[in-house]
């Protein structure tokens, strides 16, 4: 018997036909769509396997409402659906392998699949994002630590693409950059002696796009019910990149790699893939990829669904 998989899609401004096309590609599994009708009021879906999460949250990029929407959707799935695995997707994701391969993948004795970088033991990660992990967005401390972080990365010459995120990397720091890194580490050490990290929670950094089995999903929902945890992470910029990997590392010690291939970033935003990316999509071990064009008639989307997923779709039907 095939595993029962629930796919949660976080929707706000994508075209309905794009989300419909994705949902149809995930047939016969259930698709829960958390859609922010405040941003796109006219939004109807035709896919028979798709349904809306009731009472959706107001979302937005880098908004804590996006995090609340994710956890609201997880709570709905736990309370109302029977499933063996849950995978979080964006509207600009697509599968890049036949669904039967993903079904076999989730049968493995692994609690969750996600990306996570240990913030405290990775010097480059510390230099790149500690100002976001340990200070309230927009605060004086945030601005000061961000300036120190930039100084500490002045000699960086390259990029690391890892765990679904990217970091400035490489280069030999001069004395000013070294001093700045020491100051950043001291600020992080002070922050981790305070709640919520003072109680044994270790901070991690990575992509929000995870997949997990029911026990882990229930654990995420229960953890998010802690008002102290919500209060802390609600202050952070792009907090899902810290909150979700941090909780998953506590809940799922038996983990597998991220199920996603994520395209190269332009600063904080993944770039839209084109047909030049098709060879890399063919060779990736991942089962999903983002970010595709928000157009169901996009040639790359159609080729991926036809050639890689064996789920051909007609542009006219999708649109």
BAMI-174890 format. One record per residue (C-alpha): z, y, x; residue in one letter; residue number from 1. Coordinates in nm, 2 decimals. Example, Ala and Ser with C-alpha at 12.3 -4.5 7.8 and 13.67 -1.06 7.14 Angstrom:
<nodes>
<node><z>0.78</z><y>-0.45</y><x>1.23</x><r>A</r><k>1</k></node>
<node><z>0.71</z><y>-0.11</y><x>1.37</x><r>S</r><k>2</k></node>
</nodes>
This chain:
<nodes>
<node><z>0.00</z><y>0.00</y><x>0.00</x><r>X</r><k>1</k></node>
<node><z>-0.09</z><y>0.35</y><x>0.13</x><r>X</r><k>2</k></node>
<node><z>0.20</z><y>0.58</y><x>0.20</x><r>X</r><k>3</k></node>
<node><z>0.27</z><y>0.85</y><x>-0.06</x><r>X</r><k>4</k></node>
<node><z>0.20</z><y>1.18</y><x>0.12</x><r>X</r><k>5</k></node>
<node><z>0.28</z><y>1.52</y><x>-0.02</x><r>X</r><k>6</k></node>
<node><z>0.09</z><y>1.82</y><x>0.13</x><r>X</r><k>7</k></node>
<node><z>0.25</z><y>2.16</y><x>0.09</x><r>X</r><k>8</k></node>
<node><z>0.00</z><y>2.45</y><x>0.13</x><r>X</r><k>9</k></node>
<node><z>0.14</z><y>2.80</y><x>0.18</x><r>X</r><k>10</k></node>
<node><z>-0.11</z><y>3.03</y><x>0.00</x><r>X</r><k>11</k></node>
<node><z>-0.13</z><y>3.41</y><x>-0.05</x><r>X</r><k>12</k></node>
<node><z>-0.46</z><y>3.57</y><x>0.01</x><r>X</r><k>13</k></node>
<node><z>-0.71</z><y>3.28</y><x>0.07</x><r>X</r><k>14</k></node>
<node><z>-0.99</z><y>3.22</y><x>-0.18</x><r>X</r><k>15</k></node>
<node><z>-0.91</z><y>2.97</y><x>-0.45</x><r>X</r><k>16</k></node>
<node><z>-1.22</z><y>2.77</y><x>-0.36</x><r>X</r><k>17</k></node>
<node><z>-1.10</z><y>2.74</y><x>-0.01</x><r>X</r><k>18</k></node>
<node><z>-0.77</z><y>2.59</y><x>-0.12</x><r>X</r><k>19</k></node>
<node><z>-0.95</z><y>2.37</y><x>-0.37</x><r>X</r><k>20</k></node>
<node><z>-1.18</z><y>2.23</y><x>-0.10</x><r>X</r><k>21</k></node>
<node><z>-0.88</z><y>2.15</y><x>0.12</x><r>X</r><k>22</k></node>
<node><z>-0.70</z><y>1.98</y><x>-0.17</x><r>X</r><k>23</k></node>
<node><z>-1.00</z><y>1.77</y><x>-0.26</x><r>X</r><k>24</k></node>
<node><z>-1.02</z><y>1.66</y><x>0.10</x><r>X</r><k>25</k></node>
<node><z>-0.66</z><y>1.53</y><x>0.07</x><r>X</r><k>26</k></node>
<node><z>-0.73</z><y>1.31</y><x>-0.24</x><r>X</r><k>27</k></node>
<node><z>-0.56</z><y>1.10</y><x>-0.36</x><r>X</r><k>28</k></node>
<node><z>-0.24</z><y>1.25</y><x>-0.23</x><r>X</r><k>29</k></node>
<node><z>-0.04</z><y>1.51</y><x>-0.40</x><r>X</r><k>30</k></node>
<node><z>-0.09</z><y>1.87</y><x>-0.30</x><r>X</r><k>31</k></node>
<node><z>0.18</z><y>2.13</y><x>-0.37</x><r>X</r><k>32</k></node>
<node><z>0.05</z><y>2.49</y><x>-0.35</x><r>X</r><k>33</k></node>
<node><z>0.30</z><y>2.77</y><x>-0.30</x><r>X</r><k>34</k></node>
<node><z>0.10</z><y>3.07</y><x>-0.40</x><r>X</r><k>35</k></node>
<node><z>0.21</z><y>3.43</y><x>-0.39</x><r>X</r><k>36</k></node>
<node><z>0.07</z><y>3.56</y><x>-0.71</x><r>X</r><k>37</k></node>
<node><z>0.20</z><y>3.91</y><x>-0.62</x><r>X</r><k>38</k></node>
<node><z>-0.07</z><y>3.92</y><x>-0.35</x><r>X</r><k>39</k></node>
<node><z>-0.35</z><y>3.75</y><x>-0.54</x><r>X</r><k>40</k></node>
<node><z>-0.28</z><y>3.74</y><x>-0.91</x><r>X</r><k>41</k></node>
<node><z>-0.61</z><y>3.58</y><x>-1.02</x><r>X</r><k>42</k></node>
<node><z>-0.58</z><y>3.24</y><x>-0.86</x><r>X</r><k>43</k></node>
<node><z>-0.69</z><y>2.92</y><x>-1.03</x><r>X</r><k>44</k></node>
<node><z>-0.73</z><y>2.57</y><x>-0.89</x><r>X</r><k>45</k></node>
<node><z>-0.96</z><y>2.29</y><x>-1.01</x><r>X</r><k>46</k></node>
<node><z>-0.86</z><y>2.01</y><x>-0.78</x><r>X</r><k>47</k></node>
<node><z>-0.70</z><y>1.73</y><x>-0.99</x><r>X</r><k>48</k></node>
<node><z>-0.44</z><y>1.64</y><x>-0.72</x><r>X</r><k>49</k></node>
<node><z>-0.31</z><y>2.00</y><x>-0.68</x><r>X</r><k>50</k></node>
<node><z>-0.02</z><y>2.17</y><x>-0.86</x><r>X</r><k>51</k></node>
<node><z>0.17</z><y>2.49</y><x>-0.81</x><r>X</r><k>52</k></node>
<node><z>0.52</z><y>2.53</y><x>-0.69</x><r>X</r><k>53</k></node>
<node><z>0.71</z><y>2.70</y><x>-0.97</x><r>X</r><k>54</k></node>
<node><z>0.88</z><y>3.03</y><x>-0.92</x><r>X</r><k>55</k></node>
<node><z>0.71</z><y>3.11</y><x>-0.59</x><r>X</r><k>56</k></node>
<node><z>0.86</z><y>3.35</y><x>-0.34</x><r>X</r><k>57</k></node>
<node><z>0.71</z><y>3.68</y><x>-0.23</x><r>X</r><k>58</k></node>
<node><z>0.56</z><y>3.61</y><x>0.11</x><r>X</r><k>59</k></node>
<node><z>0.38</z><y>3.80</y><x>0.39</x><r>X</r><k>60</k></node>
<node><z>0.30</z><y>3.77</y><x>0.76</x><r>X</r><k>61</k></node>
<node><z>0.62</z><y>3.79</y><x>0.97</x><r>X</r><k>62</k></node>
<node><z>0.82</z><y>3.82</y><x>0.65</x><r>X</r><k>63</k></node>
<node><z>1.13</z><y>3.61</y><x>0.59</x><r>X</r><k>64</k></node>
<node><z>0.98</z><y>3.56</y><x>0.24</x><r>X</r><k>65</k></node>
<node><z>0.73</z><y>3.32</y><x>0.40</x><r>X</r><k>66</k></node>
<node><z>1.02</z><y>3.11</y><x>0.53</x><r>X</r><k>67</k></node>
<node><z>1.19</z><y>3.12</y><x>0.19</x><r>X</r><k>68</k></node>
<node><z>0.87</z><y>3.01</y><x>0.04</x><r>X</r><k>69</k></node>
<node><z>0.84</z><y>2.71</y><x>0.27</x><r>X</r><k>70</k></node>
<node><z>1.20</z><y>2.59</y><x>0.20</x><r>X</r><k>71</k></node>
<node><z>1.17</z><y>2.66</y><x>-0.17</x><r>X</r><k>72</k></node>
<node><z>0.86</z><y>2.43</y><x>-0.17</x><r>X</r><k>73</k></node>
<node><z>1.05</z><y>2.16</y><x>0.03</x><r>X</r><k>74</k></node>
<node><z>1.34</z><y>2.18</y><x>-0.22</x><r>X</r><k>75</k></node>
<node><z>1.09</z><y>2.13</y><x>-0.51</x><r>X</r><k>76</k></node>
<node><z>0.93</z><y>1.83</y><x>-0.34</x><r>X</r><k>77</k></node>
<node><z>1.27</z><y>1.67</y><x>-0.27</x><r>X</r><k>78</k></node>
<node><z>1.39</z><y>1.73</y><x>-0.63</x><r>X</r><k>79</k></node>
<node><z>1.08</z><y>1.63</y><x>-0.82</x><r>X</r><k>80</k></node>
<node><z>0.85</z><y>1.41</y><x>-0.62</x><r>X</r><k>81</k></node>
<node><z>0.86</z><y>1.06</y><x>-0.46</x><r>X</r><k>82</k></node>
<node><z>0.70</z><y>1.06</y><x>-0.12</x><r>X</r><k>83</k></node>
<node><z>0.70</z><y>0.88</y><x>0.21</x><r>X</r><k>84</k></node>
<node><z>0.59</z><y>1.18</y><x>0.42</x><r>X</r><k>85</k></node>
<node><z>0.54</z><y>1.55</y><x>0.38</x><r>X</r><k>86</k></node>
<node><z>0.30</z><y>1.77</y><x>0.57</x><r>X</r><k>87</k></node>
<node><z>0.29</z><y>2.15</y><x>0.58</x><r>X</r><k>88</k></node>
<node><z>-0.05</z><y>2.32</y><x>0.59</x><r>X</r><k>89</k></node>
<node><z>-0.20</z><y>2.66</y><x>0.57</x><r>X</r><k>90</k></node>
<node><z>-0.50</z><y>2.74</y><x>0.35</x><r>X</r><k>91</k></node>
<node><z>-0.72</z><y>2.77</y><x>0.66</x><r>X</r><k>92</k></node>
<node><z>-0.63</z><y>2.42</y><x>0.77</x><r>X</r><k>93</k></node>
<node><z>-0.86</z><y>2.12</y><x>0.74</x><r>X</r><k>94</k></node>
<node><z>-0.82</z><y>1.75</y><x>0.82</x><r>X</r><k>95</k></node>
<node><z>-1.03</z><y>1.66</y><x>1.13</x><r>X</r><k>96</k></node>
<node><z>-1.00</z><y>1.28</y><x>1.10</x><r>X</r><k>97</k></node>
<node><z>-1.04</z><y>1.04</y><x>0.80</x><r>X</r><k>98</k></node>
<node><z>-0.73</z><y>1.04</y><x>0.58</x><r>X</r><k>99</k></node>
<node><z>-0.69</z><y>0.66</y><x>0.63</x><r>X</r><k>100</k></node>
<node><z>-0.61</z><y>0.73</y><x>1.00</x><r>X</r><k>101</k></node>
<node><z>-0.34</z><y>0.98</y><x>0.90</x><r>X</r><k>102</k></node>
<node><z>-0.19</z><y>0.73</y><x>0.66</x><r>X</r><k>103</k></node>
<node><z>-0.16</z><y>0.48</y><x>0.94</x><r>X</r><k>104</k></node>
<node><z>-0.01</z><y>0.74</y><x>1.16</x><r>X</r><k>105</k></node>
<node><z>0.27</z><y>0.83</y><x>0.93</x><r>X</r><k>106</k></node>
<node><z>0.37</z><y>0.47</y><x>0.89</x><r>X</r><k>107</k></node>
<node><z>0.49</z><y>0.47</y><x>1.24</x><r>X</r><k>108</k></node>
<node><z>0.87</z><y>0.46</y><x>1.30</x><r>X</r><k>109</k></node>
<node><z>0.89</z><y>0.83</y><x>1.38</x><r>X</r><k>110</k></node>
<node><z>1.10</z><y>1.08</y><x>1.18</x><r>X</r><k>111</k></node>
<node><z>0.89</z><y>1.39</y><x>1.22</x><r>X</r><k>112</k></node>
<node><z>0.59</z><y>1.53</y><x>1.40</x><r>X</r><k>113</k></node>
<node><z>0.62</z><y>1.89</y><x>1.54</x><r>X</r><k>114</k></node>
<node><z>0.61</z><y>2.10</y><x>1.85</x><r>X</r><k>115</k></node>
<node><z>0.92</z><y>2.25</y><x>2.02</x><r>X</r><k>116</k></node>
<node><z>0.99</z><y>2.42</y><x>2.35</x><r>X</r><k>117</k></node>
<node><z>1.35</z><y>2.42</y><x>2.47</x><r>X</r><k>118</k></node>
<node><z>1.41</z><y>2.80</y><x>2.49</x><r>X</r><k>119</k></node>
<node><z>1.71</z><y>2.78</y><x>2.72</x><r>X</r><k>120</k></node>
<node><z>1.56</z><y>2.55</y><x>2.98</x><r>X</r><k>121</k></node>
<node><z>1.21</z><y>2.69</y><x>2.99</x><r>X</r><k>122</k></node>
<node><z>1.20</z><y>3.01</y><x>3.21</x><r>X</r><k>123</k></node>
<node><z>0.86</z><y>3.12</y><x>3.08</x><r>X</r><k>124</k></node>
<node><z>0.95</z><y>3.07</y><x>2.72</x><r>X</r><k>125</k></node>
<node><z>1.28</z><y>3.26</y><x>2.77</x><r>X</r><k>126</k></node>
<node><z>1.08</z><y>3.55</y><x>2.93</x><r>X</r><k>127</k></node>
<node><z>0.82</z><y>3.55</y><x>2.65</x><r>X</r><k>128</k></node>
<node><z>1.02</z><y>3.52</y><x>2.33</x><r>X</r><k>129</k></node>
<node><z>1.40</z><y>3.55</y><x>2.38</x><r>X</r><k>130</k></node>
<node><z>1.39</z><y>3.91</y><x>2.25</x><r>X</r><k>131</k></node>
<node><z>1.26</z><y>3.77</y><x>1.92</x><r>X</r><k>132</k></node>
<node><z>1.50</z><y>3.47</y><x>1.91</x><r>X</r><k>133</k></node>
<node><z>1.83</z><y>3.66</y><x>1.98</x><r>X</r><k>134</k></node>
<node><z>1.79</z><y>4.01</y><x>1.84</x><r>X</r><k>135</k></node>
<node><z>1.73</z><y>4.16</y><x>1.50</x><r>X</r><k>136</k></node>
<node><z>1.37</z><y>4.29</y><x>1.46</x><r>X</r><k>137</k></node>
<node><z>1.35</z><y>4.66</y><x>1.50</x><r>X</r><k>138</k></node>
<node><z>1.71</z><y>4.70</y><x>1.64</x><r>X</r><k>139</k></node>
<node><z>1.79</z><y>4.89</y><x>1.96</x><r>X</r><k>140</k></node>
<node><z>1.88</z><y>4.56</y><x>2.13</x><r>X</r><k>141</k></node>
<node><z>1.54</z><y>4.42</y><x>2.02</x><r>X</r><k>142</k></node>
<node><z>1.35</z><y>4.71</y><x>2.17</x><r>X</r><k>143</k></node>
<node><z>1.55</z><y>4.70</y><x>2.50</x><r>X</r><k>144</k></node>
<node><z>1.52</z><y>4.32</y><x>2.54</x><r>X</r><k>145</k></node>
<node><z>1.14</z><y>4.34</y><x>2.46</x><r>X</r><k>146</k></node>
<node><z>1.10</z><y>4.60</y><x>2.73</x><r>X</r><k>147</k></node>
<node><z>1.28</z><y>4.37</y><x>2.98</x><r>X</r><k>148</k></node>
<node><z>1.07</z><y>4.08</y><x>2.87</x><r>X</r><k>149</k></node>
<node><z>0.75</z><y>4.27</y><x>2.93</x><r>X</r><k>150</k></node>
<node><z>0.88</z><y>4.37</y><x>3.28</x><r>X</r><k>151</k></node>
<node><z>0.97</z><y>4.01</y><x>3.35</x><r>X</r><k>152</k></node>
<node><z>0.61</z><y>3.90</y><x>3.27</x><r>X</r><k>153</k></node>
<node><z>0.43</z><y>4.17</y><x>3.46</x><r>X</r><k>154</k></node>
<node><z>0.30</z><y>3.92</y><x>3.72</x><r>X</r><k>155</k></node>
<node><z>0.19</z><y>3.66</y><x>3.46</x><r>X</r><k>156</k></node>
<node><z>-0.18</z><y>3.58</y><x>3.51</x><r>X</r><k>157</k></node>
<node><z>-0.25</z><y>3.31</y><x>3.26</x><r>X</r><k>158</k></node>
<node><z>-0.15</z><y>3.14</y><x>2.93</x><r>X</r><k>159</k></node>
<node><z>0.02</z><y>2.82</y><x>2.82</x><r>X</r><k>160</k></node>
<node><z>-0.09</z><y>2.68</y><x>2.48</x><r>X</r><k>161</k></node>
<node><z>0.18</z><y>2.44</y><x>2.38</x><r>X</r><k>162</k></node>
<node><z>0.37</z><y>2.33</y><x>2.07</x><r>X</r><k>163</k></node>
<node><z>0.12</z><y>2.52</y><x>1.85</x><r>X</r><k>164</k></node>
<node><z>0.21</z><y>2.85</y><x>2.01</x><r>X</r><k>165</k></node>
<node><z>0.12</z><y>3.03</y><x>2.34</x><r>X</r><k>166</k></node>
<node><z>0.31</z><y>3.19</y><x>2.63</x><r>X</r><k>167</k></node>
<node><z>0.22</z><y>3.42</y><x>2.91</x><r>X</r><k>168</k></node>
<node><z>0.24</z><y>3.22</y><x>3.22</x><r>X</r><k>169</k></node>
<node><z>0.18</z><y>3.20</y><x>3.59</x><r>X</r><k>170</k></node>
<node><z>0.20</z><y>3.45</y><x>3.87</x><r>X</r><k>171</k></node>
<node><z>0.48</z><y>3.52</y><x>4.12</x><r>X</r><k>172</k></node>
<node><z>0.73</z><y>3.77</y><x>3.99</x><r>X</r><k>173</k></node>
<node><z>0.82</z><y>4.06</y><x>4.21</x><r>X</r><k>174</k></node>
<node><z>1.18</z><y>4.17</y><x>4.25</x><r>X</r><k>175</k></node>
<node><z>1.16</z><y>4.39</y><x>3.94</x><r>X</r><k>176</k></node>
<node><z>1.03</z><y>4.11</y><x>3.73</x><r>X</r><k>177</k></node>
<node><z>1.29</z><y>3.87</y><x>3.88</x><r>X</r><k>178</k></node>
<node><z>1.57</z><y>4.12</y><x>3.80</x><r>X</r><k>179</k></node>
<node><z>1.44</z><y>4.16</y><x>3.44</x><r>X</r><k>180</k></node>
<node><z>1.43</z><y>3.78</y><x>3.40</x><r>X</r><k>181</k></node>
<node><z>1.80</z><y>3.76</y><x>3.50</x><r>X</r><k>182</k></node>
<node><z>1.89</z><y>4.03</y><x>3.25</x><r>X</r><k>183</k></node>
<node><z>1.70</z><y>3.85</y><x>2.98</x><r>X</r><k>184</k></node>
<node><z>1.88</z><y>3.52</y><x>3.06</x><r>X</r><k>185</k></node>
<node><z>2.21</z><y>3.70</y><x>3.05</x><r>X</r><k>186</k></node>
<node><z>2.14</z><y>3.84</y><x>2.71</x><r>X</r><k>187</k></node>
<node><z>2.04</z><y>3.50</y><x>2.59</x><r>X</r><k>188</k></node>
<node><z>2.36</z><y>3.35</y><x>2.73</x><r>X</r><k>189</k></node>
<node><z>2.56</z><y>3.61</y><x>2.54</x><r>X</r><k>190</k></node>
<node><z>2.37</z><y>3.54</y><x>2.21</x><r>X</r><k>191</k></node>
<node><z>2.41</z><y>3.16</y><x>2.23</x><r>X</r><k>192</k></node>
<node><z>2.79</z><y>3.20</y><x>2.25</x><r>X</r><k>193</k></node>
<node><z>2.78</z><y>3.34</y><x>1.90</x><r>X</r><k>194</k></node>
<node><z>2.70</z><y>3.19</y><x>1.56</x><r>X</r><k>195</k></node>
<node><z>2.49</z><y>3.00</y><x>1.47</x><r>X</r><k>196</k></node>
<node><z>2.43</z><y>2.87</y><x>1.83</x><r>X</r><k>197</k></node>
<node><z>2.81</z><y>2.86</y><x>1.91</x><r>X</r><k>198</k></node>
<node><z>2.84</z><y>2.56</y><x>1.68</x><r>X</r><k>199</k></node>
<node><z>2.61</z><y>2.33</y><x>1.88</x><r>X</r><k>200</k></node>
<node><z>2.28</z><y>2.44</y><x>1.75</x><r>X</r><k>201</k></node>
<node><z>2.03</z><y>2.47</y><x>2.04</x><r>X</r><k>202</k></node>
<node><z>1.74</z><y>2.72</y><x>2.00</x><r>X</r><k>203</k></node>
<node><z>1.38</z><y>2.60</y><x>2.02</x><r>X</r><k>204</k></node>
<node><z>1.04</z><y>2.77</y><x>1.98</x><r>X</r><k>205</k></node>
<node><z>0.72</z><y>2.63</y><x>1.83</x><r>X</r><k>206</k></node>
<node><z>0.48</z><y>2.61</y><x>1.55</x><r>X</r><k>207</k></node>
<node><z>0.60</z><y>2.60</y><x>1.18</x><r>X</r><k>208</k></node>
<node><z>0.33</z><y>2.34</y><x>1.08</x><r>X</r><k>209</k></node>
<node><z>0.53</z><y>2.02</y><x>1.08</x><r>X</r><k>210</k></node>
<node><z>0.52</z><y>1.68</y><x>0.91</x><r>X</r><k>211</k></node>
<node><z>0.83</z><y>1.47</y><x>0.83</x><r>X</r><k>212</k></node>
<node><z>0.97</z><y>1.18</y><x>0.64</x><r>X</r><k>213</k></node>
<node><z>1.20</z><y>1.24</y><x>0.34</x><r>X</r><k>214</k></node>
<node><z>1.53</z><y>1.21</y><x>0.52</x><r>X</r><k>215</k></node>
<node><z>1.43</z><y>1.50</y><x>0.75</x><r>X</r><k>216</k></node>
<node><z>1.29</z><y>1.71</y><x>0.47</x><r>X</r><k>217</k></node>
<node><z>1.62</z><y>1.67</y><x>0.28</x><r>X</r><k>218</k></node>
<node><z>1.81</z><y>1.77</y><x>0.59</x><r>X</r><k>219</k></node>
<node><z>1.60</z><y>2.08</y><x>0.62</x><r>X</r><k>220</k></node>
<node><z>1.67</z><y>2.18</y><x>0.26</x><r>X</r><k>221</k></node>
<node><z>2.04</z><y>2.12</y><x>0.31</x><r>X</r><k>222</k></node>
<node><z>2.06</z><y>2.32</y><x>0.63</x><r>X</r><k>223</k></node>
<node><z>1.88</z><y>2.61</y><x>0.48</x><r>X</r><k>224</k></node>
<node><z>2.14</z><y>2.63</y><x>0.21</x><r>X</r><k>225</k></node>
<node><z>2.39</z><y>2.76</y><x>0.47</x><r>X</r><k>226</k></node>
<node><z>2.42</z><y>3.14</y><x>0.41</x><r>X</r><k>227</k></node>
<node><z>2.52</z><y>3.20</y><x>0.77</x><r>X</r><k>228</k></node>
<node><z>2.21</z><y>3.03</y><x>0.90</x><r>X</r><k>229</k></node>
<node><z>1.98</z><y>3.22</y><x>0.66</x><r>X</r><k>230</k></node>
<node><z>2.15</z><y>3.55</y><x>0.74</x><r>X</r><k>231</k></node>
<node><z>2.09</z><y>3.50</y><x>1.12</x><r>X</r><k>232</k></node>
<node><z>1.73</z><y>3.39</y><x>1.10</x><r>X</r><k>233</k></node>
<node><z>1.63</z><y>3.64</y><x>0.83</x><r>X</r><k>234</k></node>
<node><z>1.68</z><y>3.91</y><x>1.09</x><r>X</r><k>235</k></node>
<node><z>1.43</z><y>3.77</y><x>1.34</x><r>X</r><k>236</k></node>
<node><z>1.06</z><y>3.85</y><x>1.38</x><r>X</r><k>237</k></node>
<node><z>0.84</z><y>3.56</y><x>1.29</x><r>X</r><k>238</k></node>
<node><z>1.16</z><y>3.36</y><x>1.24</x><r>X</r><k>239</k></node>
<node><z>0.98</z><y>3.04</y><x>1.13</x><r>X</r><k>240</k></node>
<node><z>0.88</z><y>2.98</y><x>1.49</x><r>X</r><k>241</k></node>
<node><z>1.25</z><y>2.95</y><x>1.58</x><r>X</r><k>242</k></node>
<node><z>1.42</z><y>2.82</y><x>1.27</x><r>X</r><k>243</k></node>
<node><z>1.19</z><y>2.52</y><x>1.19</x><r>X</r><k>244</k></node>
<node><z>1.17</z><y>2.37</y><x>1.54</x><r>X</r><k>245</k></node>
<node><z>1.54</z><y>2.43</y><x>1.60</x><r>X</r><k>246</k></node>
<node><z>1.64</z><y>2.25</y><x>1.28</x><r>X</r><k>247</k></node>
<node><z>1.39</z><y>1.97</y><x>1.34</x><r>X</r><k>248</k></node>
<node><z>1.52</z><y>1.90</y><x>1.69</x><r>X</r><k>249</k></node>
<node><z>1.87</z><y>1.85</y><x>1.54</x><r>X</r><k>250</k></node>
<node><z>1.75</z><y>1.64</y><x>1.25</x><r>X</r><k>251</k></node>
<node><z>1.47</z><y>1.43</y><x>1.41</x><r>X</r><k>252</k></node>
<node><z>1.55</z><y>1.31</y><x>1.76</x><r>X</r><k>253</k></node>
<node><z>1.29</z><y>1.04</y><x>1.71</x><r>X</r><k>254</k></node>
<node><z>0.99</z><y>1.27</y><x>1.70</x><r>X</r><k>255</k></node>
<node><z>0.61</z><y>1.26</y><x>1.76</x><r>X</r><k>256</k></node>
<node><z>0.37</z><y>1.53</y><x>1.87</x><r>X</r><k>257</k></node>
<node><z>0.24</z><y>1.81</y><x>1.64</x><r>X</r><k>258</k></node>
<node><z>-0.01</z><y>1.68</y><x>1.39</x><r>X</r><k>259</k></node>
<node><z>-0.22</z><y>2.00</y><x>1.43</x><r>X</r><k>260</k></node>
<node><z>-0.47</z><y>2.13</y><x>1.67</x><r>X</r><k>261</k></node>
<node><z>-0.43</z><y>2.51</y><x>1.66</x><r>X</r><k>262</k></node>
<node><z>-0.71</z><y>2.74</y><x>1.79</x><r>X</r><k>263</k></node>
<node><z>-0.66</z><y>2.99</y><x>2.07</x><r>X</r><k>264</k></node>
<node><z>-0.45</z><y>3.29</y><x>1.99</x><r>X</r><k>265</k></node>
<node><z>-0.54</z><y>3.66</y><x>1.99</x><r>X</r><k>266</k></node>
<node><z>-0.19</z><y>3.79</y><x>2.05</x><r>X</r><k>267</k></node>
<node><z>0.01</z><y>3.66</y><x>1.75</x><r>X</r><k>268</k></node>
<node><z>-0.28</z><y>3.54</y><x>1.55</x><r>X</r><k>269</k></node>
<node><z>-0.49</z><y>3.22</y><x>1.59</x><r>X</r><k>270</k></node>
<node><z>-0.86</z><y>3.30</y><x>1.62</x><r>X</r><k>271</k></node>
<node><z>-1.11</z><y>3.16</y><x>1.36</x><r>X</r><k>272</k></node>
<node><z>-1.30</z><y>2.86</y><x>1.49</x><r>X</r><k>273</k></node>
<node><z>-1.67</z><y>2.84</y><x>1.50</x><r>X</r><k>274</k></node>
<node><z>-1.93</z><y>2.57</y><x>1.55</x><r>X</r><k>275</k></node>
<node><z>-1.88</z><y>2.60</y><x>1.93</x><r>X</r><k>276</k></node>
<node><z>-1.53</z><y>2.44</y><x>1.87</x><r>X</r><k>277</k></node>
<node><z>-1.68</z><y>2.12</y><x>1.71</x><r>X</r><k>278</k></node>
<node><z>-1.67</z><y>1.91</y><x>2.03</x><r>X</r><k>279</k></node>
<node><z>-1.30</z><y>2.00</y><x>2.09</x><r>X</r><k>280</k></node>
<node><z>-1.22</z><y>1.91</y><x>1.73</x><r>X</r><k>281</k></node>
<node><z>-1.40</z><y>1.57</y><x>1.77</x><r>X</r><k>282</k></node>
<node><z>-1.19</z><y>1.49</y><x>2.08</x><r>X</r><k>283</k></node>
<node><z>-0.85</z><y>1.62</y><x>1.97</x><r>X</r><k>284</k></node>
<node><z>-0.58</z><y>1.35</y><x>1.90</x><r>X</r><k>285</k></node>
<node><z>-0.46</z><y>1.58</y><x>1.61</x><r>X</r><k>286</k></node>
<node><z>-0.52</z><y>1.51</y><x>1.25</x><r>X</r><k>287</k></node>
<node><z>-0.55</z><y>1.86</y><x>1.12</x><r>X</r><k>288</k></node>
<node><z>-0.67</z><y>2.19</y><x>1.27</x><r>X</r><k>289</k></node>
<node><z>-0.65</z><y>2.56</y><x>1.20</x><r>X</r><k>290</k></node>
<node><z>-0.77</z><y>2.82</y><x>1.17</x><r>X</r><k>291</k></node>
<node><z>-1.10</z><y>2.77</y><x>0.98</x><r>X</r><k>292</k></node>
<node><z>-1.30</z><y>3.05</y><x>0.81</x><r>X</r><k>293</k></node>
<node><z>-1.18</z><y>3.13</y><x>0.46</x><r>X</r><k>294</k></node>
<node><z>-1.51</z><y>3.04</y><x>0.31</x><r>X</r><k>295</k></node>
<node><z>-1.59</z><y>2.70</y><x>0.15</x><r>X</r><k>296</k></node>
<node><z>-1.95</z><y>2.74</y><x>0.25</x><r>X</r><k>297</k></node>
<node><z>-1.88</z><y>2.80</y><x>0.62</x><r>X</r><k>298</k></node>
<node><z>-2.10</z><y>2.57</y><x>0.82</x><r>X</r><k>299</k></node>
<node><z>-1.82</z><y>2.45</y><x>1.04</x><r>X</r><k>300</k></node>
<node><z>-1.60</z><y>2.35</y><x>0.75</x><r>X</r><k>301</k></node>
<node><z>-1.88</z><y>2.15</y><x>0.59</x><r>X</r><k>302</k></node>
<node><z>-1.97</z><y>1.97</y><x>0.92</x><r>X</r><k>303</k></node>
<node><z>-1.60</z><y>1.89</y><x>0.98</x><r>X</r><k>304</k></node>
<node><z>-1.56</z><y>1.74</y><x>0.63</x><r>X</r><k>305</k></node>
<node><z>-1.88</z><y>1.55</y><x>0.65</x><r>X</r><k>306</k></node>
<node><z>-1.89</z><y>1.43</y><x>1.01</x><r>X</r><k>307</k></node>
<node><z>-1.52</z><y>1.40</y><x>1.11</x><r>X</r><k>308</k></node>
<node><z>-1.34</z><y>1.34</y><x>0.79</x><r>X</r><k>309</k></node>
<node><z>-1.61</z><y>1.14</y><x>0.60</x><r>X</r><k>310</k></node>
<node><z>-1.53</z><y>1.36</y><x>0.29</x><r>X</r><k>311</k></node>
<node><z>-1.86</z><y>1.55</y><x>0.24</x><r>X</r><k>312</k></node>
<node><z>-1.85</z><y>1.84</y><x>0.00</x><r>X</r><k>313</k></node>
<node><z>-2.11</z><y>2.06</y><x>-0.15</x><r>X</r><k>314</k></node>
<node><z>-2.09</z><y>2.43</y><x>-0.10</x><r>X</r><k>315</k></node>
<node><z>-2.20</z><y>2.51</y><x>-0.45</x><r>X</r><k>316</k></node>
<node><z>-1.94</z><y>2.28</y><x>-0.60</x><r>X</r><k>317</k></node>
<node><z>-1.66</z><y>2.41</y><x>-0.38</x><r>X</r><k>318</k></node>
<node><z>-1.75</z><y>2.78</y><x>-0.45</x><r>X</r><k>319</k></node>
</nodes>
